[in-house]
Protein backbone atom coordinates (compact mmCIF):
# COMPACT_ATOMS: atom_id res chain seq x y z
CA UNK A 1 0.00 0.00 0.00
CA UNK A 2 1.25 3.44 -0.77
CA UNK A 3 -0.20 4.92 2.43
CA UNK A 4 -0.72 3.22 5.71
CA UNK A 5 -4.38 3.30 6.60
CA UNK A 6 -5.63 3.43 10.15
CA UNK A 7 -7.04 0.09 11.22
CA UNK A 8 -9.12 -1.23 14.07
CA UNK A 9 -6.78 -3.03 16.46
CA UNK A 10 -9.29 -5.57 17.72
CA UNK A 11 -10.51 -6.30 14.20
CA UNK A 12 -6.95 -6.82 12.97
CA UNK A 13 -6.17 -9.23 15.81
CA UNK A 14 -9.46 -11.13 15.48
CA UNK A 15 -9.12 -11.65 11.73
CA UNK A 16 -5.45 -12.63 11.98
CA UNK A 17 -6.05 -15.28 14.63
CA UNK A 18 -9.41 -16.50 13.34
CA UNK A 19 -8.15 -16.92 9.75
CA UNK A 20 -4.42 -17.71 10.15
CA UNK A 21 -3.94 -19.12 6.64
CA UNK A 22 -6.25 -17.39 4.17
CA UNK A 23 -8.72 -14.52 4.11
CA UNK A 24 -11.43 -13.68 1.63
CA UNK A 25 -13.47 -10.68 0.55
CA UNK A 26 -15.44 -10.30 3.78
CA UNK A 27 -12.29 -10.18 5.91
CA UNK A 28 -10.50 -7.85 3.49
CA UNK A 29 -13.46 -5.46 3.52
CA UNK A 30 -13.42 -5.42 7.29
CA UNK A 31 -9.64 -5.17 7.65
CA UNK A 32 -9.21 -2.40 5.09
CA UNK A 33 -12.54 -0.73 6.00
CA UNK A 34 -13.81 -0.70 2.42
CA UNK A 35 -17.24 -1.50 1.04
CA UNK A 36 -16.80 -1.64 -2.73
CA UNK A 37 -16.04 -4.99 -4.33
CA UNK A 38 -13.94 -3.17 -6.93
CA UNK A 39 -11.67 -1.82 -4.18
CA UNK A 40 -11.32 -5.30 -2.70
CA UNK A 41 -10.40 -6.62 -6.16
CA UNK A 42 -7.63 -4.01 -6.45
CA UNK A 43 -6.31 -4.88 -2.99
CA UNK A 44 -6.39 -8.61 -3.77
CA UNK A 45 -4.51 -8.03 -7.03
CA UNK A 46 -1.71 -6.24 -5.18
CA UNK A 47 -1.57 -8.91 -2.47
CA UNK A 48 -1.42 -11.63 -5.12
CA UNK A 49 1.59 -9.89 -6.71
CA UNK A 50 3.39 -10.16 -3.37
CA UNK A 51 2.29 -13.79 -3.05
CA UNK A 52 3.66 -14.57 -6.52
CA UNK A 53 6.99 -12.94 -5.65
CA UNK A 54 7.24 -15.13 -2.54
CA UNK A 55 5.82 -18.20 -4.32
CA UNK A 56 2.98 -18.54 -1.81
CA UNK A 57 -0.14 -20.42 -2.84
CA UNK A 58 -3.55 -20.72 -1.18
CA UNK A 59 -6.04 -23.59 -1.12
CA UNK A 60 -8.99 -21.47 -2.22
CA UNK A 61 -8.22 -19.42 -5.33
CA UNK A 62 -10.67 -16.72 -4.21
CA UNK A 63 -8.67 -16.05 -1.03
CA UNK A 64 -5.29 -14.48 -0.28
CA UNK A 65 -2.63 -15.41 2.26
CA UNK A 66 -3.32 -13.79 5.64
CA UNK A 67 0.30 -12.94 6.48
CA UNK A 68 0.91 -11.39 3.06
CA UNK A 69 -2.29 -9.34 3.34
CA UNK A 70 -1.07 -7.93 6.66
CA UNK A 71 2.36 -7.29 5.18
CA UNK A 72 0.70 -5.40 2.31
CA UNK A 73 -1.31 -3.36 4.82
CA UNK A 74 1.82 -2.55 6.80
CA UNK A 75 0.43 -4.24 9.91
CA UNK A 76 3.07 -5.85 12.14
CA UNK A 77 0.80 -8.19 14.09
CA UNK A 78 3.42 -8.87 16.78
CA UNK A 79 3.81 -5.15 17.49
CA UNK A 80 0.04 -4.63 17.40
CA UNK A 81 -0.53 -7.47 19.83
CA UNK A 82 2.19 -6.25 22.20
CA UNK A 83 0.80 -2.70 22.18
CA UNK A 84 -2.78 -3.93 22.60
CA UNK A 85 -1.82 -6.10 25.57
CA UNK A 86 0.09 -3.24 27.20
CA UNK A 87 -2.76 -0.78 26.72
CA UNK A 88 -5.26 -3.24 28.20
CA UNK A 89 -2.91 -3.96 31.12
CA UNK A 90 -2.64 -0.24 31.86
CA UNK A 91 -6.41 0.13 31.68
CA UNK A 92 -6.22 2.61 28.83
CA UNK A 93 -8.62 2.98 25.93
CA UNK A 94 -7.65 0.88 22.93
CA UNK A 95 -7.11 3.11 19.86
CA UNK A 96 -9.07 2.10 16.80
CA UNK A 97 -11.26 -0.24 18.80
Jmol script that loads the backbone (N, CA, C; Angstrom):
load data "model"
ATOM      1  N   UNK A   1       0.830  -1.169   0.000  1.00  0.00           N
ATOM      2  CA  UNK A   1       0.000   0.000   0.000  1.00  0.00           C
ATOM      3  C   UNK A   1       0.872   1.228   0.000  1.00  0.00           C
ATOM      4  N   UNK A   2       0.457   2.227  -0.720  1.00  0.00           N
ATOM      5  CA  UNK A   2       1.254   3.439  -0.770  1.00  0.00           C
ATOM      6  C   UNK A   2       1.172   4.208   0.542  1.00  0.00           C
ATOM      7  N   UNK A   3      -0.007   4.249   1.154  1.00  0.00           N
ATOM      8  CA  UNK A   3      -0.196   4.924   2.425  1.00  0.00           C
ATOM      9  C   UNK A   3      -0.684   3.920   3.448  1.00  0.00           C
ATOM     10  N   UNK A   4      -0.200   4.068   4.647  1.00  0.00           N
ATOM     11  CA  UNK A   4      -0.721   3.220   5.711  1.00  0.00           C
ATOM     12  C   UNK A   4      -2.068   3.764   6.117  1.00  0.00           C
ATOM     13  N   UNK A   5      -3.033   2.901   6.203  1.00  0.00           N
ATOM     14  CA  UNK A   5      -4.378   3.303   6.600  1.00  0.00           C
ATOM     15  C   UNK A   5      -4.568   2.961   8.068  1.00  0.00           C
ATOM     16  N   UNK A   6      -5.310   3.797   8.774  1.00  0.00           N
ATOM     17  CA  UNK A   6      -5.634   3.427  10.155  1.00  0.00           C
ATOM     18  C   UNK A   6      -6.451   2.139  10.143  1.00  0.00           C
ATOM     19  N   UNK A   7      -6.285   1.338  11.151  1.00  0.00           N
ATOM     20  CA  UNK A   7      -7.037   0.092  11.224  1.00  0.00           C
ATOM     21  C   UNK A   7      -7.532  -0.114  12.643  1.00  0.00           C
ATOM     22  N   UNK A   8      -8.567  -0.910  12.778  1.00  0.00           N
ATOM     23  CA  UNK A   8      -9.121  -1.234  14.072  1.00  0.00           C
ATOM     24  C   UNK A   8      -8.287  -2.355  14.671  1.00  0.00           C
ATOM     25  N   UNK A   9      -7.691  -2.078  15.816  1.00  0.00           N
ATOM     26  CA  UNK A   9      -6.781  -3.026  16.456  1.00  0.00           C
ATOM     27  C   UNK A   9      -7.453  -4.364  16.751  1.00  0.00           C
ATOM     28  N   UNK A  10      -8.612  -4.318  17.366  1.00  0.00           N
ATOM     29  CA  UNK A  10      -9.292  -5.566  17.720  1.00  0.00           C
ATOM     30  C   UNK A  10      -9.704  -6.345  16.476  1.00  0.00           C
ATOM     31  N   UNK A  11     -10.132  -5.636  15.456  1.00  0.00           N
ATOM     32  CA  UNK A  11     -10.511  -6.301  14.202  1.00  0.00           C
ATOM     33  C   UNK A  11      -9.295  -6.978  13.583  1.00  0.00           C
ATOM     34  N   UNK A  12      -8.177  -6.270  13.550  1.00  0.00           N
ATOM     35  CA  UNK A  12      -6.952  -6.825  12.965  1.00  0.00           C
ATOM     36  C   UNK A  12      -6.519  -8.090  13.704  1.00  0.00           C
ATOM     37  N   UNK A  13      -6.564  -8.058  15.026  1.00  0.00           N
ATOM     38  CA  UNK A  13      -6.175  -9.234  15.811  1.00  0.00           C
ATOM     39  C   UNK A  13      -7.157 -10.389  15.612  1.00  0.00           C
ATOM     40  N   UNK A  14      -8.444 -10.083  15.634  1.00  0.00           N
ATOM     41  CA  UNK A  14      -9.462 -11.127  15.480  1.00  0.00           C
ATOM     42  C   UNK A  14      -9.348 -11.827  14.131  1.00  0.00           C
ATOM     43  N   UNK A  15      -9.217 -11.048  13.063  1.00  0.00           N
ATOM     44  CA  UNK A  15      -9.118 -11.649  11.725  1.00  0.00           C
ATOM     45  C   UNK A  15      -7.842 -12.479  11.614  1.00  0.00           C
ATOM     46  N   UNK A  16      -6.738 -11.938  12.092  1.00  0.00           N
ATOM     47  CA  UNK A  16      -5.449 -12.632  11.978  1.00  0.00           C
ATOM     48  C   UNK A  16      -5.485 -13.991  12.674  1.00  0.00           C
ATOM     49  N   UNK A  17      -6.052 -14.027  13.875  1.00  0.00           N
ATOM     50  CA  UNK A  17      -6.047 -15.276  14.635  1.00  0.00           C
ATOM     51  C   UNK A  17      -7.219 -16.199  14.296  1.00  0.00           C
ATOM     52  N   UNK A  18      -8.284 -15.665  13.746  1.00  0.00           N
ATOM     53  CA  UNK A  18      -9.410 -16.499  13.335  1.00  0.00           C
ATOM     54  C   UNK A  18      -9.142 -17.150  11.983  1.00  0.00           C
ATOM     55  N   UNK A  19      -8.463 -16.436  11.106  1.00  0.00           N
ATOM     56  CA  UNK A  19      -8.147 -16.918   9.751  1.00  0.00           C
ATOM     57  C   UNK A  19      -6.631 -16.887   9.548  1.00  0.00           C
ATOM     58  N   UNK A  20      -5.887 -17.796  10.186  1.00  0.00           N
ATOM     59  CA  UNK A  20      -4.421 -17.713  10.146  1.00  0.00           C
ATOM     60  C   UNK A  20      -3.786 -18.048   8.795  1.00  0.00           C
ATOM     61  N   UNK A  21      -4.523 -18.706   7.916  1.00  0.00           N
ATOM     62  CA  UNK A  21      -3.938 -19.121   6.636  1.00  0.00           C
ATOM     63  C   UNK A  21      -4.389 -18.277   5.449  1.00  0.00           C
ATOM     64  N   UNK A  22      -5.700 -18.106   5.325  1.00  0.00           N
ATOM     65  CA  UNK A  22      -6.254 -17.393   4.171  1.00  0.00           C
ATOM     66  C   UNK A  22      -7.404 -16.503   4.607  1.00  0.00           C
ATOM     67  N   UNK A  23      -7.562 -15.385   3.902  1.00  0.00           N
ATOM     68  CA  UNK A  23      -8.723 -14.525   4.115  1.00  0.00           C
ATOM     69  C   UNK A  23      -9.370 -14.204   2.774  1.00  0.00           C
ATOM     70  N   UNK A  24     -10.669 -13.965   2.841  1.00  0.00           N
ATOM     71  CA  UNK A  24     -11.435 -13.677   1.634  1.00  0.00           C
ATOM     72  C   UNK A  24     -11.971 -12.257   1.628  1.00  0.00           C
ATOM     73  N   UNK A  25     -12.917 -12.031   0.747  1.00  0.00           N
ATOM     74  CA  UNK A  25     -13.465 -10.682   0.548  1.00  0.00           C
ATOM     75  C   UNK A  25     -14.040 -10.069   1.819  1.00  0.00           C
ATOM     76  N   UNK A  26     -14.800 -10.839   2.572  1.00  0.00           N
ATOM     77  CA  UNK A  26     -15.436 -10.296   3.778  1.00  0.00           C
ATOM     78  C   UNK A  26     -14.391  -9.803   4.779  1.00  0.00           C
ATOM     79  N   UNK A  27     -13.344 -10.585   4.971  1.00  0.00           N
ATOM     80  CA  UNK A  27     -12.294 -10.184   5.912  1.00  0.00           C
ATOM     81  C   UNK A  27     -11.490  -8.995   5.379  1.00  0.00           C
ATOM     82  N   UNK A  28     -11.226  -8.982   4.077  1.00  0.00           N
ATOM     83  CA  UNK A  28     -10.498  -7.850   3.492  1.00  0.00           C
ATOM     84  C   UNK A  28     -11.297  -6.558   3.612  1.00  0.00           C
ATOM     85  N   UNK A  29     -12.609  -6.643   3.371  1.00  0.00           N
ATOM     86  CA  UNK A  29     -13.461  -5.456   3.516  1.00  0.00           C
ATOM     87  C   UNK A  29     -13.394  -4.917   4.937  1.00  0.00           C
ATOM     88  N   UNK A  30     -13.447  -5.826   5.892  1.00  0.00           N
ATOM     89  CA  UNK A  30     -13.421  -5.419   7.291  1.00  0.00           C
ATOM     90  C   UNK A  30     -12.042  -4.884   7.690  1.00  0.00           C
ATOM     91  N   UNK A  31     -10.999  -5.569   7.296  1.00  0.00           N
ATOM     92  CA  UNK A  31      -9.637  -5.167   7.655  1.00  0.00           C
ATOM     93  C   UNK A  31      -9.264  -3.816   7.060  1.00  0.00           C
ATOM     94  N   UNK A  32      -9.583  -3.625   5.777  1.00  0.00           N
ATOM     95  CA  UNK A  32      -9.213  -2.395   5.090  1.00  0.00           C
ATOM     96  C   UNK A  32     -10.304  -1.327   5.168  1.00  0.00           C
ATOM     97  N   UNK A  33     -11.413  -1.656   5.818  1.00  0.00           N
ATOM     98  CA  UNK A  33     -12.537  -0.734   5.997  1.00  0.00           C
ATOM     99  C   UNK A  33     -13.007  -0.165   4.658  1.00  0.00           C
ATOM    100  N   UNK A  34     -13.294  -1.082   3.734  1.00  0.00           N
ATOM    101  CA  UNK A  34     -13.814  -0.700   2.424  1.00  0.00           C
ATOM    102  C   UNK A  34     -15.118  -1.451   2.172  1.00  0.00           C
ATOM    103  N   UNK A  35     -15.960  -0.881   1.337  1.00  0.00           N
ATOM    104  CA  UNK A  35     -17.244  -1.503   1.035  1.00  0.00           C
ATOM    105  C   UNK A  35     -17.329  -2.010  -0.398  1.00  0.00           C
ATOM    106  N   UNK A  36     -16.666  -1.331  -1.308  1.00  0.00           N
ATOM    107  CA  UNK A  36     -16.799  -1.645  -2.731  1.00  0.00           C
ATOM    108  C   UNK A  36     -16.027  -2.904  -3.113  1.00  0.00           C
ATOM    109  N   UNK A  37     -16.703  -3.776  -3.834  1.00  0.00           N
ATOM    110  CA  UNK A  37     -16.045  -4.987  -4.331  1.00  0.00           C
ATOM    111  C   UNK A  37     -14.892  -4.657  -5.265  1.00  0.00           C
ATOM    112  N   UNK A  38     -15.014  -3.559  -6.004  1.00  0.00           N
ATOM    113  CA  UNK A  38     -13.943  -3.174  -6.929  1.00  0.00           C
ATOM    114  C   UNK A  38     -12.670  -2.796  -6.167  1.00  0.00           C
ATOM    115  N   UNK A  39     -12.835  -2.174  -5.008  1.00  0.00           N
ATOM    116  CA  UNK A  39     -11.670  -1.823  -4.183  1.00  0.00           C
ATOM    117  C   UNK A  39     -11.023  -3.085  -3.623  1.00  0.00           C
ATOM    118  N   UNK A  40     -11.843  -4.027  -3.199  1.00  0.00           N
ATOM    119  CA  UNK A  40     -11.323  -5.304  -2.700  1.00  0.00           C
ATOM    120  C   UNK A  40     -10.559  -6.020  -3.816  1.00  0.00           C
ATOM    121  N   UNK A  41     -11.069  -5.971  -5.026  1.00  0.00           N
ATOM    122  CA  UNK A  41     -10.397  -6.615  -6.163  1.00  0.00           C
ATOM    123  C   UNK A  41      -9.020  -6.001  -6.407  1.00  0.00           C
ATOM    124  N   UNK A  42      -8.921  -4.689  -6.282  1.00  0.00           N
ATOM    125  CA  UNK A  42      -7.630  -4.010  -6.454  1.00  0.00           C
ATOM    126  C   UNK A  42      -6.663  -4.425  -5.354  1.00  0.00           C
ATOM    127  N   UNK A  43      -7.148  -4.469  -4.123  1.00  0.00           N
ATOM    128  CA  UNK A  43      -6.311  -4.876  -2.992  1.00  0.00           C
ATOM    129  C   UNK A  43      -5.842  -6.322  -3.178  1.00  0.00           C
ATOM    130  N   UNK A  44      -6.754  -7.209  -3.567  1.00  0.00           N
ATOM    131  CA  UNK A  44      -6.392  -8.610  -3.775  1.00  0.00           C
ATOM    132  C   UNK A  44      -5.354  -8.755  -4.888  1.00  0.00           C
ATOM    133  N   UNK A  45      -5.477  -7.970  -5.922  1.00  0.00           N
ATOM    134  CA  UNK A  45      -4.511  -8.028  -7.028  1.00  0.00           C
ATOM    135  C   UNK A  45      -3.111  -7.677  -6.532  1.00  0.00           C
ATOM    136  N   UNK A  46      -3.010  -6.649  -5.716  1.00  0.00           N
ATOM    137  CA  UNK A  46      -1.710  -6.237  -5.176  1.00  0.00           C
ATOM    138  C   UNK A  46      -1.148  -7.291  -4.216  1.00  0.00           C
ATOM    139  N   UNK A  47      -2.010  -7.863  -3.404  1.00  0.00           N
ATOM    140  CA  UNK A  47      -1.573  -8.908  -2.473  1.00  0.00           C
ATOM    141  C   UNK A  47      -1.100 -10.131  -3.246  1.00  0.00           C
ATOM    142  N   UNK A  48      -1.817 -10.471  -4.306  1.00  0.00           N
ATOM    143  CA  UNK A  48      -1.415 -11.629  -5.123  1.00  0.00           C
ATOM    144  C   UNK A  48      -0.061 -11.417  -5.796  1.00  0.00           C
ATOM    145  N   UNK A  49       0.252 -10.183  -6.149  1.00  0.00           N
ATOM    146  CA  UNK A  49       1.586  -9.890  -6.706  1.00  0.00           C
ATOM    147  C   UNK A  49       2.661 -10.241  -5.683  1.00  0.00           C
ATOM    148  N   UNK A  50       2.438  -9.832  -4.438  1.00  0.00           N
ATOM    149  CA  UNK A  50       3.394 -10.164  -3.374  1.00  0.00           C
ATOM    150  C   UNK A  50       3.464 -11.671  -3.154  1.00  0.00           C
ATOM    151  N   UNK A  51       2.312 -12.337  -3.209  1.00  0.00           N
ATOM    152  CA  UNK A  51       2.291 -13.787  -3.047  1.00  0.00           C
ATOM    153  C   UNK A  51       3.076 -14.472  -4.159  1.00  0.00           C
ATOM    154  N   UNK A  52       2.923 -13.997  -5.380  1.00  0.00           N
ATOM    155  CA  UNK A  52       3.660 -14.570  -6.517  1.00  0.00           C
ATOM    156  C   UNK A  52       5.161 -14.391  -6.334  1.00  0.00           C
ATOM    157  N   UNK A  53       5.570 -13.207  -5.876  1.00  0.00           N
ATOM    158  CA  UNK A  53       6.992 -12.939  -5.646  1.00  0.00           C
ATOM    159  C   UNK A  53       7.582 -13.906  -4.623  1.00  0.00           C
ATOM    160  N   UNK A  54       6.779 -14.250  -3.621  1.00  0.00           N
ATOM    161  CA  UNK A  54       7.243 -15.132  -2.542  1.00  0.00           C
ATOM    162  C   UNK A  54       6.860 -16.592  -2.778  1.00  0.00           C
ATOM    163  N   UNK A  55       6.253 -16.848  -3.937  1.00  0.00           N
ATOM    164  CA  UNK A  55       5.823 -18.195  -4.322  1.00  0.00           C
ATOM    165  C   UNK A  55       4.918 -18.835  -3.271  1.00  0.00           C
ATOM    166  N   UNK A  56       3.944 -18.067  -2.800  1.00  0.00           N
ATOM    167  CA  UNK A  56       2.984 -18.544  -1.809  1.00  0.00           C
ATOM    168  C   UNK A  56       1.661 -18.826  -2.506  1.00  0.00           C
ATOM    169  N   UNK A  57       1.135 -20.000  -2.256  1.00  0.00           N
ATOM    170  CA  UNK A  57      -0.142 -20.425  -2.844  1.00  0.00           C
ATOM    171  C   UNK A  57      -1.191 -20.559  -1.734  1.00  0.00           C
ATOM    172  N   UNK A  58      -2.453 -20.514  -2.125  1.00  0.00           N
ATOM    173  CA  UNK A  58      -3.548 -20.719  -1.184  1.00  0.00           C
ATOM    174  C   UNK A  58      -4.411 -21.878  -1.670  1.00  0.00           C
ATOM    175  N   UNK A  59      -5.169 -22.475  -0.758  1.00  0.00           N
ATOM    176  CA  UNK A  59      -6.042 -23.589  -1.120  1.00  0.00           C
ATOM    177  C   UNK A  59      -7.225 -23.122  -1.938  1.00  0.00           C
ATOM    178  N   UNK A  60      -7.817 -22.013  -1.523  1.00  0.00           N
ATOM    179  CA  UNK A  60      -8.986 -21.474  -2.217  1.00  0.00           C
ATOM    180  C   UNK A  60      -8.527 -20.316  -3.101  1.00  0.00           C
ATOM    181  N   UNK A  61      -8.705 -20.432  -4.386  1.00  0.00           N
ATOM    182  CA  UNK A  61      -8.221 -19.424  -5.332  1.00  0.00           C
ATOM    183  C   UNK A  61      -8.874 -18.059  -5.150  1.00  0.00           C
ATOM    184  N   UNK A  62      -9.999 -18.005  -4.442  1.00  0.00           N
ATOM    185  CA  UNK A  62     -10.666 -16.718  -4.214  1.00  0.00           C
ATOM    186  C   UNK A  62     -10.087 -15.974  -3.016  1.00  0.00           C
ATOM    187  N   UNK A  63      -9.245 -16.645  -2.229  1.00  0.00           N
ATOM    188  CA  UNK A  63      -8.666 -16.046  -1.031  1.00  0.00           C
ATOM    189  C   UNK A  63      -7.238 -15.591  -1.265  1.00  0.00           C
ATOM    190  N   UNK A  64      -6.698 -14.886  -0.266  1.00  0.00           N
ATOM    191  CA  UNK A  64      -5.293 -14.485  -0.278  1.00  0.00           C
ATOM    192  C   UNK A  64      -4.667 -14.919   1.047  1.00  0.00           C
ATOM    193  N   UNK A  65      -3.361 -15.018   1.068  1.00  0.00           N
ATOM    194  CA  UNK A  65      -2.630 -15.411   2.262  1.00  0.00           C
ATOM    195  C   UNK A  65      -2.755 -14.326   3.338  1.00  0.00           C
ATOM    196  N   UNK A  66      -3.098 -14.734   4.539  1.00  0.00           N
ATOM    197  CA  UNK A  66      -3.319 -13.787   5.637  1.00  0.00           C
ATOM    198  C   UNK A  66      -2.059 -12.978   5.946  1.00  0.00           C
ATOM    199  N   UNK A  67      -0.937 -13.640   6.107  1.00  0.00           N
ATOM    200  CA  UNK A  67       0.299 -12.935   6.476  1.00  0.00           C
ATOM    201  C   UNK A  67       0.719 -11.925   5.400  1.00  0.00           C
ATOM    202  N   UNK A  68       0.546 -12.294   4.152  1.00  0.00           N
ATOM    203  CA  UNK A  68       0.911 -11.388   3.059  1.00  0.00           C
ATOM    204  C   UNK A  68      -0.054 -10.205   3.011  1.00  0.00           C
ATOM    205  N   UNK A  69      -1.320 -10.436   3.301  1.00  0.00           N
ATOM    206  CA  UNK A  69      -2.294  -9.339   3.345  1.00  0.00           C
ATOM    207  C   UNK A  69      -1.902  -8.330   4.424  1.00  0.00           C
ATOM    208  N   UNK A  70      -1.491  -8.820   5.567  1.00  0.00           N
ATOM    209  CA  UNK A  70      -1.073  -7.933   6.657  1.00  0.00           C
ATOM    210  C   UNK A  70       0.231  -7.221   6.308  1.00  0.00           C
ATOM    211  N   UNK A  71       1.120  -7.917   5.640  1.00  0.00           N
ATOM    212  CA  UNK A  71       2.364  -7.286   5.178  1.00  0.00           C
ATOM    213  C   UNK A  71       2.029  -6.148   4.209  1.00  0.00           C
ATOM    214  N   UNK A  72       1.135  -6.415   3.279  1.00  0.00           N
ATOM    215  CA  UNK A  72       0.701  -5.405   2.311  1.00  0.00           C
ATOM    216  C   UNK A  72       0.102  -4.193   3.017  1.00  0.00           C
ATOM    217  N   UNK A  73      -0.670  -4.449   4.075  1.00  0.00           N
ATOM    218  CA  UNK A  73      -1.313  -3.361   4.816  1.00  0.00           C
ATOM    219  C   UNK A  73      -0.343  -2.634   5.737  1.00  0.00           C
ATOM    220  N   UNK A  74       0.847  -3.182   5.908  1.00  0.00           N
ATOM    221  CA  UNK A  74       1.818  -2.552   6.802  1.00  0.00           C
ATOM    222  C   UNK A  74       1.503  -2.808   8.267  1.00  0.00           C
ATOM    223  N   UNK A  75       0.807  -3.902   8.541  1.00  0.00           N
ATOM    224  CA  UNK A  75       0.433  -4.236   9.915  1.00  0.00           C
ATOM    225  C   UNK A  75       1.391  -5.299  10.450  1.00  0.00           C
ATOM    226  N   UNK A  76       2.172  -4.922  11.449  1.00  0.00           N
ATOM    227  CA  UNK A  76       3.067  -5.854  12.142  1.00  0.00           C
ATOM    228  C   UNK A  76       2.267  -6.433  13.301  1.00  0.00           C
ATOM    229  N   UNK A  77       1.732  -7.623  13.117  1.00  0.00           N
ATOM    230  CA  UNK A  77       0.804  -8.189  14.092  1.00  0.00           C
ATOM    231  C   UNK A  77       1.456  -8.386  15.456  1.00  0.00           C
ATOM    232  N   UNK A  78       2.738  -8.704  15.495  1.00  0.00           N
ATOM    233  CA  UNK A  78       3.418  -8.871  16.784  1.00  0.00           C
ATOM    234  C   UNK A  78       3.465  -7.549  17.547  1.00  0.00           C
ATOM    235  N   UNK A  79       3.777  -6.472  16.850  1.00  0.00           N
ATOM    236  CA  UNK A  79       3.813  -5.150  17.486  1.00  0.00           C
ATOM    237  C   UNK A  79       2.419  -4.705  17.911  1.00  0.00           C
ATOM    238  N   UNK A  80       1.434  -4.985  17.082  1.00  0.00           N
ATOM    239  CA  UNK A  80       0.044  -4.627  17.404  1.00  0.00           C
ATOM    240  C   UNK A  80      -0.404  -5.376  18.653  1.00  0.00           C
ATOM    241  N   UNK A  81      -0.119  -6.662  18.689  1.00  0.00           N
ATOM    242  CA  UNK A  81      -0.529  -7.471  19.834  1.00  0.00           C
ATOM    243  C   UNK A  81       0.162  -7.005  21.118  1.00  0.00           C
ATOM    244  N   UNK A  82       1.432  -6.714  21.026  1.00  0.00           N
ATOM    245  CA  UNK A  82       2.187  -6.248  22.196  1.00  0.00           C
ATOM    246  C   UNK A  82       1.620  -4.919  22.709  1.00  0.00           C
ATOM    247  N   UNK A  83       1.362  -3.992  21.800  1.00  0.00           N
ATOM    248  CA  UNK A  83       0.795  -2.697  22.184  1.00  0.00           C
ATOM    249  C   UNK A  83      -0.601  -2.855  22.767  1.00  0.00           C
ATOM    250  N   UNK A  84      -1.405  -3.693  22.143  1.00  0.00           N
ATOM    251  CA  UNK A  84      -2.777  -3.927  22.597  1.00  0.00           C
ATOM    252  C   UNK A  84      -2.770  -4.493  24.018  1.00  0.00           C
ATOM    253  N   UNK A  85      -1.916  -5.481  24.249  1.00  0.00           N
ATOM    254  CA  UNK A  85      -1.816  -6.102  25.568  1.00  0.00           C
ATOM    255  C   UNK A  85      -1.380  -5.082  26.611  1.00  0.00           C
ATOM    256  N   UNK A  86      -0.411  -4.257  26.273  1.00  0.00           N
ATOM    257  CA  UNK A  86       0.095  -3.243  27.201  1.00  0.00           C
ATOM    258  C   UNK A  86      -0.984  -2.214  27.530  1.00  0.00           C
ATOM    259  N   UNK A  87      -1.691  -1.763  26.519  1.00  0.00           N
ATOM    260  CA  UNK A  87      -2.758  -0.777  26.723  1.00  0.00           C
ATOM    261  C   UNK A  87      -3.846  -1.355  27.627  1.00  0.00           C
ATOM    262  N   UNK A  88      -4.238  -2.589  27.378  1.00  0.00           N
ATOM    263  CA  UNK A  88      -5.261  -3.242  28.204  1.00  0.00           C
ATOM    264  C   UNK A  88      -4.764  -3.393  29.647  1.00  0.00           C
ATOM    265  N   UNK A  89      -3.502  -3.767  29.796  1.00  0.00           N
ATOM    266  CA  UNK A  89      -2.914  -3.961  31.122  1.00  0.00           C
ATOM    267  C   UNK A  89      -2.908  -2.651  31.912  1.00  0.00           C
ATOM    268  N   UNK A  90      -2.666  -1.546  31.220  1.00  0.00           N
ATOM    269  CA  UNK A  90      -2.640  -0.237  31.864  1.00  0.00           C
ATOM    270  C   UNK A  90      -4.035   0.335  32.077  1.00  0.00           C
ATOM    271  N   UNK A  91      -5.044  -0.338  31.528  1.00  0.00           N
ATOM    272  CA  UNK A  91      -6.412   0.125  31.678  1.00  0.00           C
ATOM    273  C   UNK A  91      -6.748   1.326  30.818  1.00  0.00           C
ATOM    274  N   UNK A  92      -5.992   1.492  29.743  1.00  0.00           N
ATOM    275  CA  UNK A  92      -6.220   2.609  28.835  1.00  0.00           C
ATOM    276  C   UNK A  92      -7.200   2.228  27.742  1.00  0.00           C
ATOM    277  N   UNK A  93      -7.723   3.228  27.053  1.00  0.00           N
ATOM    278  CA  UNK A  93      -8.624   2.979  25.932  1.00  0.00           C
ATOM    279  C   UNK A  93      -7.815   2.474  24.757  1.00  0.00           C
ATOM    280  N   UNK A  94      -8.337   1.466  24.086  1.00  0.00           N
ATOM    281  CA  UNK A  94      -7.651   0.884  22.935  1.00  0.00           C
ATOM    282  C   UNK A  94      -7.942   1.747  21.711  1.00  0.00           C
ATOM    283  N   UNK A  95      -6.872   2.298  21.069  1.00  0.00           N
ATOM    284  CA  UNK A  95      -7.106   3.115  19.864  1.00  0.00           C
ATOM    285  C   UNK A  95      -7.615   2.257  18.712  1.00  0.00           C
ATOM    286  N   UNK A  96      -8.546   2.811  17.969  1.00  0.00           N
ATOM    287  CA  UNK A  96      -9.065   2.100  16.801  1.00  0.00           C
ATOM    288  C   UNK A  96      -9.945   0.921  17.169  1.00  0.00           C
ATOM    289  N   UNK A  97     -10.400   0.888  18.401  1.00  0.00           N
ATOM    290  CA  UNK A  97     -11.260  -0.235  18.801  1.00  0.00           C
ATOM    291  C   UNK A  97     -12.689   0.230  18.940  1.00  0.00           C
TER     292      UNK A  97
END
end "model"
wireframe off; spacefill off
backbone 0.3
color backbone group
